[in-house]
Amino acid sequence: GEVRGGGEAESSRDAHREKRRLAVQLCRQKKKSKISALRQGLEKFEAENDRLGRMVDDMHAVAKCIVATIEEHKREMRENRARVKREGDVTEGERQAQLVMDNSATKNLLLDLQSLMP
């Protein structure tokens, strides 16, 4: 009777060992798939980050164009006013003509800026 009892204990130990081995294997597989999912998520995140970075760079380039355009406009306006002053006494008509020029230059500036907007 004892031998048979010993055999049963051994086979149940084997079954237990096998169960444990399968559990460990399953756990490893789960970890591997979790890691690969994390890796994929990270890659997606990095790609999105690069895309956003490029968008920011593009917007920065547009902003630089806008600033340059405005600076050029201001310089032109200053030059025009200086020219009017240099030319001596300005009549009301000349002053009005200058304002009209400034006005249309500013309108053109706004159109230029709108065309730069993404």
C-alpha positions in Angstrom: 0.0 0.0 0.0 2.8 2.4 0.8 4.5 2.1 -2.6 1.3 3.0 -4.3 0.7 6.0 -1.9 4.3 7.2 -2.6 3.6 7.0 -6.4 0.4 9.0 -6.0 2.2 11.7 -4.0 5.0 11.8 -6.6 2.5 12.1 -9.5 0.6 14.9 -7.7 3.9 16.6 -7.1 4.7 16.3 -10.8 1.3 17.7 -11.7 1.9 20.6 -9.3 5.3 21.2 -10.8 3.8 21.2 -14.3 1.1 23.6 -13.2 3.7 25.9 -11.8 5.9 25.7 -14.9 2.9 26.6 -17.1 2.0 29.5 -14.7 5.5 30.9 -14.9 5.6 30.5 -18.7 2.2 32.3 -19.0 3.4 35.1 -16.7 6.6 35.5 -18.9 4.4 35.7 -22.0 2.2 38.3 -20.5 5.2 40.4 -19.5 6.6 40.1 -23.0 3.4 41.2 -24.6 3.0 44.0 -22.1 6.5 45.2 -22.8 5.9 45.1 -26.6 2.6 47.0 -26.2 4.5 49.6 -24.1 7.2 49.8 -26.8 4.6 50.3 -29.6 2.9 53.0 -27.5 6.2 54.7 -26.9 7.0 54.6 -30.7 3.6 56.1 -31.5 4.2 58.8 -28.8 7.6 59.6 -30.3 6.2 59.9 -33.8 3.4 62.2 -32.6 6.0 64.3 -30.7 8.2 64.6 -33.8 5.1 65.7 -35.8 4.1 68.3 -33.2 7.7 69.5 -33.1 7.7 70.0 -36.9 4.4 71.9 -36.6 5.9 74.2 -34.0 9.0 74.8 -36.2 6.7 75.6 -39.1 4.7 78.1 -37.0 7.9 79.6 -35.7 9.0 80.2 -39.3 5.7 81.8 -40.1 6.0 84.0 -37.0 9.5 85.1 -38.1 8.1 86.0 -41.6 5.3 88.0 -39.9 7.7 89.9 -37.7 10.0 90.6 -40.7 7.1 91.8 -42.8 5.9 94.1 -39.9 9.4 95.5 -39.4 9.8 96.3 -43.1 6.4 98.0 -43.1 7.3 100.1 -40.0 10.6 101.1 -41.6 8.8 102.2 -44.8 6.4 104.3 -42.8 9.2 105.9 -40.9 11.1 106.7 -44.1 8.0 108.1 -45.7 7.3 110.4 -42.7 11.0 111.5 -42.6 10.9 112.3 -46.3 7.7 114.4 -45.8 9.4 116.2 -42.9 12.6 116.7 -44.9 10.7 118.3 -47.8 10.0 121.2 -45.5 6.6 122.7 -44.6 3.9 120.2 -45.4 0.5 121.4 -46.5 -2.7 119.8 -45.2 -3.2 118.2 -48.6 0.3 116.6 -48.5 -0.2 115.4 -44.9 -3.5 113.9 -46.0 -1.9 112.2 -49.0 0.7 110.8 -46.6 -2.0 109.4 -44.3 -3.7 107.8 -47.3 -0.4 106.2 -48.4 0.2 104.9 -44.8 -3.3 103.6 -44.7 -3.1 101.7 -47.9 0.4 100.4 -46.9 -1.1 99.1 -43.7 -3.9 97.4 -45.5 -1.4 95.8 -47.8 0.6 94.7 -44.8 -2.5 93.0 -43.3 -3.2 91.2 -46.6 0.4 90.0 -46.6 0.1 88.8 -43.0 -3.1 87.0 -43.8 -1.5 85.2 -46.7 1.3 84.0 -44.3 -1.2 82.4 -41.9 -1.2 78.6 -42.1 
